[in-house]
């Protein structure tokens, strides 16, 4: 485990990787929860290391046909790009 920690030193993902390797049982079924235990600032750093989020220009105001109680968020206004290869 020391070699893995040494190789990933300085990488924001390293603590997650090392912790997963240490805590995952041999018959890991995908149910191990580590993310929820991670502090908020570290979660933000992981997200920033993995993806780039851009807010794209949109038209102003509510869309045509909008009625009170309806959201008017346009998902096309957010562009998410992977910055690391998986």
N, C-alpha and C positions, 0 to 999 in steps of 0.2 A: 504494500500500500504506500510505502514511503516514496517509491519511484514514481508512482502516479501523481502524488502530491507535488513532487519536485518538478515533473514535466509540465504541470499545469499552473505552476506558481505565477502569480500576477494576473491570472485569468479570472474574471468574475464568475465564470461557470465552474471553476475548479472545486469550490466547497460543495456544490451540489453533486458533482461527479464523485468526489471522494466519499461524501456521506452516503450516496446511493450505493456505491460499491461496498461500503462497510456494513450497511444495514439491510441490503437486499438478501433475502434468503435464497438458498440454492434453487428452490423451486418457485422463483419469483413469478407471480401471476399478473403483474401489472397494477396491483392495487396499493403499492407502497406510496404513501403521501409524504412528500418532503416539501413541496412548494408552499403549502399553507403554513408551514412552520418557519419559513424564511422571512426575515424582517422586510418591511415595505421598501426601504431604501435599496436593499439588495435585489429585490424583485425588479425594481425599476432599472437597476444597473444591468441585470440579465436581459431584460426586454430591449434596452438600448444597445446591448452588445449583439443581439440577434436580428433585430429588424430596424428599419428606418421608417418613420411615420411622417407623411407629408399631408398637410391640409391644402387641398386644391381650391382654386377660385370657383365660386358658385354664383348663381344669380342672387340678387338681394330680395329679401322679403319671402313671403309664403308662396308656395306653388299654386298655380291656377286650380281652382276647385277645392282648395283647403277649407276645412270646417273646424270650428272650435272643438278641442279635445283630440284632434288628430295630430300626430307628430309630423314635422316637416323636415326632418333630418334626411339628407341625401347621402347614402353610403358611397356614392361615386365621388364625393368630396374628400374622402380619406383614401390615400394611397399607401399601402403597406408593402415594403420590399424587404426580402431577406438579405441581410448583410453577410451572413456566413453560410457556407455550404453545409448541408446536413450530412 
